[in-house]
Amino acid sequence: MSSYKNLKNLTGKNKGIIKYENGEVVICEWLDNRGFPKPFHSDLSFVQLRILKKNECKTNDVSKEIDFKKVVYNKNDDVSKLQGKSGTVYDLEYGITVIVPDDWN
């Protein structure tokens, strides 16, 4: 398994989608913050966990990777822009999946 200091280091992107083991989905910018974003009131806090990649694969439609009813944070209404977007899916430890559309920064 490969270890990364933050999600930007893992994905090369500033934002994306995090799907937690319980199914909750967070769509946000993570920039250079360490750890994983979790909703806290109306904002995000970052939980400090090591980022260990187990697997990485491509998908033709990132919207098929998440349950839209389980989106708990989507400040910029990015969920409406996911249909038909290709991207990369990263399976991490702790049952966490990170999904990054190819055309996001």
C-alpha positions in Angstrom: 0.0 0.0 0.0 1.1 3.5 -0.8 0.9 6.3 1.8 0.1 10.0 1.0 0.3 13.1 3.1 -3.1 14.5 1.8 -5.8 14.0 -0.8 -4.2 16.5 -3.2 -1.0 14.5 -3.1 -2.9 11.3 -3.8 -5.1 12.6 -6.6 -3.3 15.6 -8.1 -6.6 17.5 -7.7 -7.9 20.2 -5.3 -11.4 18.7 -5.0 -13.4 15.6 -5.5 -15.8 13.1 -3.8 -15.3 11.1 -0.6 -17.5 8.1 0.1 -17.3 6.8 3.6 -17.8 3.2 4.7 -21.3 4.1 6.0 -22.3 5.4 2.6 -22.1 9.1 3.4 -20.8 11.2 0.5 -18.9 14.5 0.8 -18.2 16.6 -2.4 -15.8 19.3 -1.6 -12.4 21.0 -2.0 -9.7 19.6 0.1 -6.7 21.7 -1.2 -3.6 20.9 0.9 -5.5 19.9 4.1 -4.3 16.7 5.7 -6.8 13.9 6.5 -10.4 13.4 5.4 -13.1 16.1 5.3 -16.1 15.4 7.5 -19.2 17.7 7.8 -19.3 19.7 11.0 -22.3 21.9 11.4 -22.4 23.9 8.1 -18.7 23.6 7.4 -16.0 20.9 7.1 -13.4 19.7 9.6 -10.5 17.4 8.6 -10.1 14.1 10.5 -6.4 13.2 10.7 -6.1 9.7 9.4 -3.2 8.3 7.3 -4.1 8.1 3.6 -3.2 4.6 2.4 -4.2 3.6 -1.1 -5.3 0.0 -1.7 -6.4 0.2 -5.3 -6.9 2.7 -8.1 -9.1 2.3 -11.3 -10.8 4.4 -14.0 -14.5 4.8 -14.4 -16.5 6.1 -17.4 -19.2 7.6 -15.2 -18.4 8.8 -11.7 -22.1 9.3 -10.9 -22.5 5.5 -10.9 -20.1 5.3 -8.0 -22.2 7.2 -5.4 -25.7 7.2 -4.0 -27.0 10.7 -4.4 -29.4 10.3 -1.5 -26.4 9.9 0.8 -24.7 13.2 -0.1 -24.2 15.0 3.2 -22.1 17.9 2.0 -22.2 19.6 -1.5 -21.6 23.3 -0.9 -21.0 24.2 -4.6 -23.8 22.0 -6.0 -21.3 19.9 -7.9 -23.5 16.8 -7.7 -25.5 18.2 -10.7 -22.3 18.2 -12.8 -21.3 14.5 -12.3 -23.5 12.7 -14.8 -21.4 11.1 -17.6 -18.1 12.3 -16.3 -15.1 9.9 -16.4 -12.7 9.8 -13.6 -10.5 7.9 -11.2 -11.7 5.8 -8.2 -9.2 5.3 -5.3 -10.0 2.6 -2.7 -8.4 3.5 0.6 -8.1 2.0 4.1 -10.9 2.5 6.6 -13.5 1.7 3.9 -13.1 5.1 2.3 -13.3 5.7 -1.5 -12.2 8.9 -3.2 -13.6 9.7 -6.6 -12.2 12.4 -8.8 -13.7 13.4 -12.1 -11.0 13.9 -14.8 -12.0 17.5 -15.7 -12.0 18.8 -12.1 -9.0 20.8 -10.9 
